[in-house]
Amino acid sequence: MATAWPKLPEVRAYLRMQPDPAEDAVIDQARAAAIDYGVRKLGQTTITNPDGSISITWTYPPDTTTLPSLAFDACVKHAARLYRRRDSMDGTIAWGEGILRVGGADPDVERAYAALGPMVFG
């Protein structure tokens, strides 16, 4: 079990990059977005207080110390994908003599969060 959401050096290592102040700022922005996405995907508990107000408790908030390893891995992959996404602003990349469309979501990330998150019935 991991203990917290990934830090910048862990995402940078996954990307196989060396420290660089300019790139680190972009990686950290992608990491923050991936953490926010993970927090929301893993769910919340809504409590109605005696005074009628509502409190929301996130299952794994940004400062959690009990994050499952699967969620940690999903967040690292998602952050890396967001970082690399800036190289394909319109969702396509050149591949050989053709163009390849990049999907909007990473299936591995979505499966990981689905396995850990709350069940949704619709």
N, C-alpha and C positions, 0 to 999 in steps of 0.2 A: 504494500500500500504506500503510495506517495503521501507526502505530508502537506503539500501546498500546491497552488497553481504554479506553472513553470516561470522561471526567472529569465531575464534576457540572455545570460550565457548559455542556458540550456536550449533555447530556441536557436541561437546563433550556432551552437555546436551541431544541431540537427541540420541546419543549412550548410554546414561545412564552411563557415566563414570565419575570418579573423576579426578581432575588434577594429572598428572603424567608426569614429564619432558620427559621421554623416549617415552611414548605413544603420548604425545601432539605433538612431532616433526613429528610423522608418520601421525597423524590426520591432522596436518596443511599442510603437503605435499599433502594429498588427497584433502583437502579443496582447495588448490591453483589449483590443476588439475581440479577440478569440476568447479571452477570459470572460468578458461580458456576455458573449454568446453562450459559453458553457454554463455560466451561472443561471442564465434564463432557461436553457434547455433542461437542466437537471431539476428544475421545479422549485416550487415554493409552497409554504403553508400559510393560508390566510386565516387570521383569528379575529373574531368580532369581540371586542373588549366590552366589559360591563357598561361603559358609558356610551356604547354604540359606535365608537371609532373602530377602525380596522387597522390591524398590524400585519405586516408581511414578513415572514421569516424565510430566507432563502435556504435551500437544502445544503448547498455548498457555496457560501458567500465568498467574495474575493479574498478575504483574510482567513479562509478555512485552514485547519491543520489536519483534516481527516479526509482529504480528497483521495478517491480510489485511483489506482495506477492507470486503469483504462481511461478515466477522464483526463488524467495528466497527459497521457499519450495522445488522446484526441485533440487536446488543446495545443500541444506542440505542433502537430500536423496541420491544424487549422491556421495557426499563426504563420507557419511557413508558407502555406498556400496563399494566404492574404498578402504576404510580403512579395511572393513571386507574381501575384496577380497584377501588380503594377506594370509588369512587362507586357501585359496583354490587355490593354485598356478596353478593347471592344470584345473581349472574350475569345479571341483567336490567337493562334501562334503559327508562325511559318514552320513547316516541317518538310524538309527536302524540297520538292518542287510543288508542294501543295500547302493548303492551309487546314489547320486542325481546330475544331471548335472545342473550347474548354467548358465543361459543364459548370453550372452555378454552385453546386455543392459537392463536397468530397464524400463518396459513399462510405468510406471507412470511418470518417468522423461521425457521420449521421448514425451509422450502426452502433458505434460505441456509446454515443449519448442515448440512443434508443434503449440500449441494454441496461443503462443505469438510471435513466430518467423515469418520471412517473408515467403510468399507463394512461393513455387518453382514449376515451370512448367517444365516438361522434355520431 
